[in-house]
Amino acid sequence: MALLSLEQVTRSVLLPDGERLEILRGVDLTVEAGDHLSIVGRSGSGKSTLLNLLGLLDTPTSGRIAFDDRPLERLAGGRRDRTRGRDVGFVFQQFNLLPGRTALENAMTPLLYARGRDFWRRERIATQMLQRVGLGDRLHSTPDRLSGGEQQRVAIARALVRGPRLILADEPTGALDVDTGAAVMSLLDEISSASGAALITITHDPAIAAMARRRFRLEAGVLEPIVAAS
Amino acid sequence: MIGALIEAWAEFRVHRARVLMSLIGVAIAVAALAGVVGIGAVATQAQTEQLERGGGRPATLVLTPPYDAETGDAADPARLEAIFRQVVERYSITYAGAVIWSDSRIQFADGADSVMLTAVAPAYGPMHRVEIATGRWFTAFDESRLSPALVVSEAVWQRLGAPDLATNPTVTVYGAQPTTGVIVGVLPPDPFAPSLQAYVLGAGLAAIAAPAQAAAPMYEFWVPLELADTLQERIRAEVASALGEGFVVDVQRQDYLAWGTSDPLEPIRVVLLGIAGLILALGALSLVNIALVTVRQRVREIGIRRAFGATAPRVFLAVMLESVLATLVAGVLGVVLAIVVVQSEWVRGFVAPGLQDAVPFPAEAAVIGLVAATAVGALAGLLPALVAVRVKVIDAIRY
């Protein structure tokens, strides 16, 4: 059973002049549990739009998206939000940590939307996750006191605290130097592999994309697999 | 809900300086609102006490001097006194007594002067909330004094040279014959009472005044409020029956509750409440303004929360609660400020000098203040909450 599947997905928007702009054209993609795939594409190729659809943040103009074999249209409103909170973890290019909150508070944020045991044990879970990404000694540091690499590790911890089945990393190394970026990607890959979560990395960096087992290129709204030269 | 509260509290904590600054207006408005209600309660109590000093505490029944319908002659005082005692005994009325007004003269150092003399029973003190500035009110013991005990007004006492009551100062009262009275207590200054005034017990008046000088006695009864109507009719019927046919007997309520007049402080209170409401509305407007600006600045944060599973209602609730929580804190501060102001001696002395009963800060003032603060928070949070719900998640994150 596929974790996430896209069949002939299109997404278009109506421009102010009445013209329709096709952003995604007939995208087919199947993501299994534990997959690690990357999507590369230039600016304006539709990466963000695809990310919205993969992260259950948007609905396609046509085609079918299913999460856990459940069609997206059956996940209306709050159910989709709750599914996203429970099963999808986001890592953003600009880290997007909440300012003024400590690393621990940031990592706890998704657990505020959990129920039952996870909600009540949120501090413990977040602490353990931060220790796992090597920030056990920076729990109470606010983002302005953390380096770029540390901030991204907090963001990774935050993405993983609810044990998501799908991790979406949007240009996760875009704001980091090469070495830190590589370290962060290794960490992301290691943790997602250990937890059995699927990892989708959206990037314009071929080196980062190369770390994935399956690679795709998005160009002019069309998603195509990249076949290895060897 | 708990999660939303935690979120709202965290937001409040992180932005406490901004939130507190924006809430000063709300806190002041709530303090004004609760203060007006609180001062209103104190002023009402003062007014009530003043009214009770005049007409007696609720329910005070008064038997006006009965008279013969044909001749207009008053009933025989001795017979009336006997009937009064019967009534008091039958209905076990603890606080009751005759009140007789008389005019007498008191010898001062600079000559004798006319003084309004009121003969009362010891029960008159608690029935009319009589305040004593120095000395004491009458006791049953005073009825057996050979020299009548007197409680005099502050003006009389001053004119006598403000003698020390511990020395049992005496004064000559001119009635049927010059009589020496002993001053046992002094009343505080009262702008509503005649300045040269004195109280004496009924037995004492008999010693001072000639029967012709004294007005016919009125009898007062302090009875439970719920029995007032029944007792009013029964006392009237009993006195009429005892006096026999031909006498006009009238028993009336004379306490303020029977007057049915509207609260004279009401217009002032309405105006003050209006002003407080206006301040509150202005505070709310500035709060909405700040909250709207803040929400626009927080679009990214709201997007992040949505990405991590916050539903639209949850975001709405969190932004709303944040506003309510903040105004509630402002409300608590405002109510505390109002309590401090209303309970201060200076304000009490200014609003209600001579207040006898302690008036606690009215619970309804605190409740009104907190409810108003919460309502302002909810109203001020509504628009930002609606804006927050409309945030497009990915656009917000990339904002």
Interface residues (C-beta under 8 A of the other chain):
Chain A: S48 L51 N52 G55 L57 D58 G77 G78 D81 R82 R84 G85 R86 F90 F92 N96 L98 P99 G100 R101 E105 T109 P110 L112 Y113 A114 F119 R158 R162
Chain B: I2 G3 I6 E7 A10 V14 H15 R300 E301 I304 R305 R306 A307 F308 G309 A310 T311 A312 P313 R314 V393 I394 I397 R398
